[in-house]
Amino acid sequence: MKATTCSDAAPFPAGTEPPMTPETIKVACSNCNLRELCMPVGLQPAELERIDEIVATRRKVKRREALFHNGERFTSLYAIRTGVFKTCITAEDGRDQVTGFQMAGEIIGLDGIVSEHHTCDAVALEDSEVCVMPFDRIEELSREVTALQRHVHKIMSREIVREHGVMLLLGSMRAEERLAVFLLNLVQRLHARGFSQSELVLRMTREEIGSYLGLKLETVSRTLSKFVEDGIVAVQQRHVRIVDADKLKRIVNPPAC
């Protein structure tokens, strides 16, 4: 299968999604089963009612289409309702560098806050849907609902911690450790969304995984094959089952001598 790259992305036609009615917004936020992942928890009814005003529209993004492009003017944050995205940048030599993978319940678009322009591409790895949250509306409501302001700060802090984790991953870990961390993190995030603790379907290609982990495609394939030979995982095309989670964890944190 051809790898999905930034250069494959096609822009989504702006303004084609109709505005949501207040009733639809209420279903999307107040009763959404992902609300606790992307919105503050423990809100009072009046605060929750105000939070419902954040979402302006829902937007569908087809597989390999871009939600936004590097250099595009920043206007909104996006809460992923369904699907998986990758964020990527194009290096000076023309190669695509994957900087992250985002899934349902996560917020993307934070990269554009500083300069008011996006600094990467966000590309759907499968047919997806996002809730569009205009940032000026978020700022306005944050002044009234302090829990929302704290939540936005937590999301930003989480991004900083994630970036530090990626730097550690690329700077000091062997190939086996990098892939083990990646699989464990992916399973943990999926489990928080109600999925299995041991099985997952990789929406990204091995080439994209390698780009994110700083590994060549051949290294990713060879390392995954070694995990299979060692009885750590079972792989059938894109379906991965973690057979021995303890072994996988010991690769990342080997026992002290």
ZIBELZI-V16484 format. One record per helix or strand of 3 or more residues. SS is the DSSP state (a for helix, b for strand). FROM is the first residue (numbers start at 1). LEN is the number of residues. If there is no record, write none. Layout:
ss=SS from=FROM len=LEN
ss=SS from=FROM len=LEN
This chain:
ss=a from=6 len=3
ss=a from=22 len=8
ss=a from=35 len=4
ss=a from=45 len=7
ss=b from=55 len=7
ss=b from=65 len=4
ss=b from=76 len=7
ss=b from=84 len=7
ss=b from=96 len=8
ss=a from=110 len=3
ss=b from=121 len=4
ss=b from=128 len=7
ss=a from=135 len=8
ss=a from=146 len=27
ss=a from=175 len=17
ss=b from=199 len=3
ss=a from=206 len=8
ss=a from=217 len=13
ss=b from=233 len=4
ss=b from=239 len=4
ss=a from=245 len=8
